[in-house]
Amino acid sequence: MSEQGWLLTLLALAVAGVIYFWIRMERAQRVIDDLKMIVGEAKTKIMRLRYDELRLDWLEQQQTKCPVCRHVIFRWSKEGRGWRLHQTTREEGVATVRGAIDIARQDDSRAKQEAKR
């Protein structure tokens, strides 16, 4: 093979290498962009959870303002006007706002399971 043939072969290999590297960089950049999006979504969820925690903490602090009402209950309105989360003197209430919500979620989950049967 002539010297020009070798140079053309080397040039073709170099171009192929550059194209291969460019394609790999494009793929890597897409992966990086996807990871940035996932991290952004995770940060948003973490902030939402932090604010939810602050809200629940605030609600639980409000319980101390009523010395008579030591329990919290989540219930559905008897008149069909939606749900209620409130303090109560009733014994079926629980000590914390979180506890009342957890019990309501468990009851709802059980009701859904029974409805499937």
Helices and strands as residue ranges (DSSP letters): H 3-62, G 63-65, E 71-76, E 83-88, H 97-116
